[in-house]
């Protein structure tokens, strides 16, 4: 039986996983930081205690923030002169691991240091940093990141809170003019926040210069009561993350000093004159928001970590839990040996590996931008686009994985002690904060269209003509069935040759990349000329093709993950591990093609022969990966103190062994009852005689 294979053992074809080697590859560049963070996350003082009221949970999480400060686990990104280490990538790598202790802790820490503190650091000057960061770093000043408004959500450029400059007093006056302008879903707003970075429309000398950030005190440090002009409401119990005191904030003629404007990208002089190093209002807005991209980066990593935990629990359980004796009269079948169970878990395991490798590349890109190593406008745009694409995919994937793992563990998966339901509730909001996933994919799609149009800008007629001819030829090949005919001829009608073609790395890449290219080209053609139409007509045309835009962006994100997985394979030196991981990458590529098989068939990208071969070949790959399932999740590196799931402790194997011993002893004894089916069969045999 496959469930008895020794972890790390070679299978018949020589495939094997060196768990230590693979684990090191998964840890990435900041391996030491991750190991340290996981040790911290294994501390029972930081673990989520199920069943607490939301007020008790909030108090516990705030206390846990103090532990993070004490253990020096949160200051890596801050300047060395203030006690940090200017390690931006390491900071995010450490933070995202906290999700395995308690997602509320990870997000509340992210609010305090990753948003509130980061806004002061990146949007303010050194004077602002020296004044406010020490209190933020040591938790003396718990704070809020007050950007989102209940009336605009992801549409930050349209927020309605205003900051109007009064030159007579050299103060900004903060106002929320109507209820839809109230800041909503703000972490730390309900109870703990003493100050906030408030985003508002900067108005001076009668001109609105767009969204800027302001440091605003909220509460009296002693009484914890709101200061005059500041008000708010408690969001109370939410669908998850109830260790965070989310709430609403509103402002009525709240006056703050002119110097509380975080003025790295825009300043107001004493007389009210506005100045900025970035002339374009649009570019200035996106530059300011781009400095805060680390929230999306950390959510991407946290979602990947949650998927790893869920799959580790589910796979461990599936290799021990037995159900039905279809293959034996005396031995029930272990769940992981069922093809459908493999279909449920292993493709999601492949996607999780791809998401992990893609996240590591995102983290390297993030660090290179924020360290100043590669910090051009193009680098920041690339980072924004990559973060938007990967955060969307990994957070959706985490919810899907948690739910499938829950169901794959049956009733045991529904028990809170086994983590799935709690993690899913807490991660549910990840798909809509730090940018709603659908909106983020629209951002990605617009970048794809911009890059597509750039390819043909300022080109001579001859190049354009050649492109048109090439596009026409490609269209002819796909739409007339010539590509399908060519595939059939190449495969000679053989399922074996079709399977060999499908597992080819170049074939997978061509199919995934070709889909993205065609989808972008189709949308670009549909939107051609829309920019020249009246605004309402242009918006109507865009809206008619919004779904295709977002689907193109999703296809692009899937390609990014597949490519990251493929690049990671090349860095693995152990042959056995690389062989297994190549199969896992193939499983990812093939299941993506299977997922979109209707598109490939309708667009003439795959022959019927190859399409029919796809599902059986995926099943063969699953069968070959089955013996390595435990090794692949063990390589994630999470111990019992991280999993904290009863069904992942070996208890199920103990139960199965106990049951097996009982029935063996019973069958060997004189007291074993005779099975009715056996008795009837014997009677039938006797009657024949």
Secondary structure in CASP SS format (residue, H / E / C, confidence):
PFRMAT SS
TARGET T0000
AUTHOR 0000-0000-0000
METHOD secondary structure of the structure
MODEL  1
X C 1.00
X H 1.00
X H 1.00
X H 1.00
X C 1.00
X C 1.00
X C 1.00
X C 1.00
X C 1.00
X C 1.00
X C 1.00
X C 1.00
X C 1.00
X C 1.00
X C 1.00
X C 1.00
X C 1.00
X C 1.00
X H 1.00
X H 1.00
X H 1.00
X H 1.00
X H 1.00
X H 1.00
X H 1.00
X H 1.00
X H 1.00
X C 1.00
X C 1.00
X C 1.00
X H 1.00
X H 1.00
X H 1.00
X H 1.00
X H 1.00
X H 1.00
X H 1.00
X H 1.00
X H 1.00
X H 1.00
X H 1.00
X C 1.00
X C 1.00
X H 1.00
X H 1.00
X H 1.00
X C 1.00
X C 1.00
X C 1.00
X C 1.00
X C 1.00
X C 1.00
X C 1.00
X H 1.00
X H 1.00
X H 1.00
X H 1.00
X H 1.00
X H 1.00
X H 1.00
X H 1.00
X H 1.00
X H 1.00
X H 1.00
X H 1.00
X H 1.00
X H 1.00
X H 1.00
X H 1.00
X H 1.00
X C 1.00
X C 1.00
X C 1.00
X C 1.00
X C 1.00
X C 1.00
X C 1.00
X C 1.00
X C 1.00
X H 1.00
X H 1.00
X H 1.00
X C 1.00
X C 1.00
X C 1.00
X C 1.00
X C 1.00
X H 1.00
X H 1.00
X H 1.00
X H 1.00
X H 1.00
X H 1.00
X H 1.00
X H 1.00
X H 1.00
X H 1.00
X H 1.00
X H 1.00
X H 1.00
X C 1.00
X C 1.00
X H 1.00
X H 1.00
X H 1.00
X H 1.00
X H 1.00
X H 1.00
X H 1.00
X H 1.00
X H 1.00
X H 1.00
X H 1.00
X H 1.00
X H 1.00
X H 1.00
X H 1.00
X H 1.00
X H 1.00
X H 1.00
X H 1.00
X H 1.00
X H 1.00
X C 1.00
X C 1.00
X H 1.00
X H 1.00
X H 1.00
X H 1.00
X H 1.00
X H 1.00
X H 1.00
X H 1.00
X H 1.00
X H 1.00
X H 1.00
X H 1.00
X C 1.00
X C 1.00
X C 1.00
X C 1.00
X C 1.00
X E 1.00
X E 1.00
X E 1.00
X E 1.00
X C 1.00
X C 1.00
X E 1.00
X C 1.00
X C 1.00
X C 1.00
X C 1.00
X C 1.00
X C 1.00
X H 1.00
X H 1.00
X H 1.00
X C 1.00
X C 1.00
X C 1.00
X E 1.00
X E 1.00
X E 1.00
X E 1.00
X E 1.00
X C 1.00
X C 1.00
X C 1.00
X C 1.00
X E 1.00
X E 1.00
X E 1.00
X E 1.00
X E 1.00
X C 1.00
X C 1.00
X C 1.00
X H 1.00
X H 1.00
X H 1.00
X C 1.00
X E 1.00
X E 1.00
X E 1.00
X E 1.00
X C 1.00
X C 1.00
X C 1.00
X C 1.00
X C 1.00
X C 1.00
X C 1.00
X C 1.00
X E 1.00
X E 1.00
X E 1.00
X E 1.00
X E 1.00
X E 1.00
X E 1.00
X E 1.00
X E 1.00
X E 1.00
X C 1.00
X C 1.00
X E 1.00
X E 1.00
X E 1.00
X E 1.00
X E 1.00
X E 1.00
X E 1.00
X E 1.00
X E 1.00
X E 1.00
X E 1.00
X C 1.00
X E 1.00
X C 1.00
X C 1.00
X C 1.00
X C 1.00
X C 1.00
X C 1.00
X E 1.00
X C 1.00
X C 1.00
X C 1.00
X E 1.00
X E 1.00
X E 1.00
X E 1.00
X E 1.00
X C 1.00
X C 1.00
X C 1.00
X C 1.00
X C 1.00
X C 1.00
X C 1.00
X C 1.00
X C 1.00
X C 1.00
X C 1.00
X C 1.00
X E 1.00
X E 1.00
X E 1.00
X E 1.00
X E 1.00
X C 1.00
X C 1.00
X E 1.00
X E 1.00
X E 1.00
X E 1.00
X H 1.00
X H 1.00
X H 1.00
X E 1.00
X C 1.00
X C 1.00
X C 1.00
X C 1.00
X C 1.00
X E 1.00
X E 1.00
X C 1.00
X C 1.00
X C 1.00
X C 1.00
X C 1.00
X E 1.00
X E 1.00
X C 1.00
X C 1.00
X C 1.00
X C 1.00
X C 1.00
X H 1.00
X H 1.00
X H 1.00
X H 1.00
X H 1.00
X H 1.00
X H 1.00
X H 1.00
X H 1.00
X H 1.00
X C 1.00
X C 1.00
X C 1.00
X H 1.00
X H 1.00
X H 1.00
X H 1.00
X H 1.00
X H 1.00
X H 1.00
X H 1.00
X H 1.00
X H 1.00
X H 1.00
X H 1.00
X H 1.00
X H 1.00
X H 1.00
X H 1.00
X H 1.00
X H 1.00
X H 1.00
X H 1.00
X H 1.00
X H 1.00
X H 1.00
X H 1.00
X H 1.00
X C 1.00
X C 1.00
X C 1.00
X E 1.00
X C 1.00
X C 1.00
X C 1.00
X C 1.00
X C 1.00
X C 1.00
X C 1.00
X C 1.00
X C 1.00
X C 1.00
X C 1.00
X E 1.00
X H 1.00
X H 1.00
X H 1.00
X C 1.00
X H 1.00
X H 1.00
X H 1.00
X H 1.00
X H 1.00
X H 1.00
X H 1.00
X H 1.00
X H 1.00
X H 1.00
X H 1.00
X H 1.00
X H 1.00
X H 1.00
X H 1.00
X H 1.00
X H 1.00
X H 1.00
X H 1.00
X H 1.00
X H 1.00
X H 1.00
X H 1.00
X H 1.00
X H 1.00
X H 1.00
X H 1.00
X H 1.00
X H 1.00
X H 1.00
X H 1.00
X H 1.00
X C 1.00
X C 1.00
X C 1.00
X C 1.00
X C 1.00
X C 1.00
X H 1.00
X H 1.00
X H 1.00
X H 1.00
X H 1.00
X H 1.00
X H 1.00
X H 1.00
X H 1.00
X H 1.00
X H 1.00
X H 1.00
X H 1.00
X H 1.00
X H 1.00
X H 1.00
X H 1.00
X H 1.00
X H 1.00
X H 1.00
X H 1.00
X H 1.00
X H 1.00
X H 1.00
X H 1.00
X H 1.00
X H 1.00
X H 1.00
X H 1.00
X H 1.00
X H 1.00
X H 1.00
X C 1.00
X H 1.00
X H 1.00
X H 1.00
X H 1.00
X H 1.00
X C 1.00
X H 1.00
X H 1.00
X H 1.00
X C 1.00
X H 1.00
X H 1.00
X H 1.00
X H 1.00
X H 1.00
X H 1.00
X H 1.00
X H 1.00
X H 1.00
X H 1.00
X H 1.00
X H 1.00
X C 1.00
X C 1.00
X C 1.00
X C 1.00
X C 1.00
X H 1.00
X H 1.00
X H 1.00
X H 1.00
X H 1.00
X H 1.00
X H 1.00
X H 1.00
X H 1.00
X H 1.00
X H 1.00
X H 1.00
X H 1.00
X H 1.00
X H 1.00
X H 1.00
X H 1.00
X H 1.00
X C 1.00
X C 1.00
X C 1.00
X C 1.00
X C 1.00
X C 1.00
X H 1.00
X H 1.00
X H 1.00
X H 1.00
X H 1.00
X H 1.00
X H 1.00
X H 1.00
X H 1.00
X H 1.00
X H 1.00
X H 1.00
X H 1.00
X H 1.00
X H 1.00
X H 1.00
X H 1.00
X H 1.00
X H 1.00
X C 1.00
X C 1.00
X H 1.00
X H 1.00
X H 1.00
X H 1.00
X H 1.00
X H 1.00
X H 1.00
X H 1.00
X H 1.00
X H 1.00
X C 1.00
X C 1.00
X C 1.00
X H 1.00
X H 1.00
X H 1.00
X H 1.00
X H 1.00
X H 1.00
X H 1.00
X H 1.00
X C 1.00
X C 1.00
X H 1.00
X H 1.00
X H 1.00
X H 1.00
X H 1.00
X H 1.00
X H 1.00
X H 1.00
X H 1.00
X H 1.00
X H 1.00
X H 1.00
X H 1.00
X H 1.00
X H 1.00
X H 1.00
X H 1.00
X H 1.00
X H 1.00
X H 1.00
X H 1.00
X H 1.00
X H 1.00
X C 1.00
X C 1.00
X H 1.00
X H 1.00
X H 1.00
X C 1.00
X C 1.00
X H 1.00
X H 1.00
X H 1.00
X H 1.00
X H 1.00
X H 1.00
X H 1.00
X H 1.00
X H 1.00
X H 1.00
X C 1.00
X H 1.00
X H 1.00
X H 1.00
X H 1.00
X H 1.00
X H 1.00
X H 1.00
X H 1.00
X H 1.00
X H 1.00
X H 1.00
X H 1.00
X H 1.00
X H 1.00
X H 1.00
X H 1.00
X H 1.00
X H 1.00
X H 1.00
X H 1.00
X H 1.00
X H 1.00
X H 1.00
X H 1.00
X H 1.00
X C 1.00
X C 1.00
X C 1.00
X C 1.00
X H 1.00
X H 1.00
X H 1.00
X H 1.00
X H 1.00
X H 1.00
X H 1.00
X H 1.00
X H 1.00
X H 1.00
X H 1.00
X H 1.00
X H 1.00
X H 1.00
X H 1.00
X H 1.00
X H 1.00
X H 1.00
X H 1.00
X H 1.00
X H 1.00
X C 1.00
X H 1.00
X H 1.00
X H 1.00
X H 1.00
X H 1.00
X H 1.00
X C 1.00
X C 1.00
X C 1.00
X C 1.00
X C 1.00
X H 1.00
X H 1.00
X H 1.00
X H 1.00
X H 1.00
X H 1.00
X H 1.00
X H 1.00
X H 1.00
X H 1.00
X H 1.00
X H 1.00
X H 1.00
X H 1.00
X H 1.00
X H 1.00
X H 1.00
X H 1.00
X H 1.00
X C 1.00
X C 1.00
X H 1.00
X H 1.00
X H 1.00
X H 1.00
X H 1.00
X H 1.00
X C 1.00
X C 1.00
X C 1.00
X C 1.00
X C 1.00
X H 1.00
X H 1.00
X H 1.00
X H 1.00
X C 1.00
X C 1.00
X H 1.00
X H 1.00
X H 1.00
X C 1.00
X C 1.00
X H 1.00
X H 1.00
X H 1.00
X H 1.00
X H 1.00
X H 1.00
X H 1.00
X H 1.00
X H 1.00
X H 1.00
X H 1.00
X H 1.00
X H 1.00
X H 1.00
X H 1.00
X H 1.00
X H 1.00
X H 1.00
X C 1.00
X C 1.00
X C 1.00
X C 1.00
X C 1.00
X C 1.00
X C 1.00
X H 1.00
X H 1.00
X H 1.00
X H 1.00
X H 1.00
X H 1.00
X H 1.00
X H 1.00
X H 1.00
X H 1.00
X H 1.00
X H 1.00
X H 1.00
X C 1.00
END
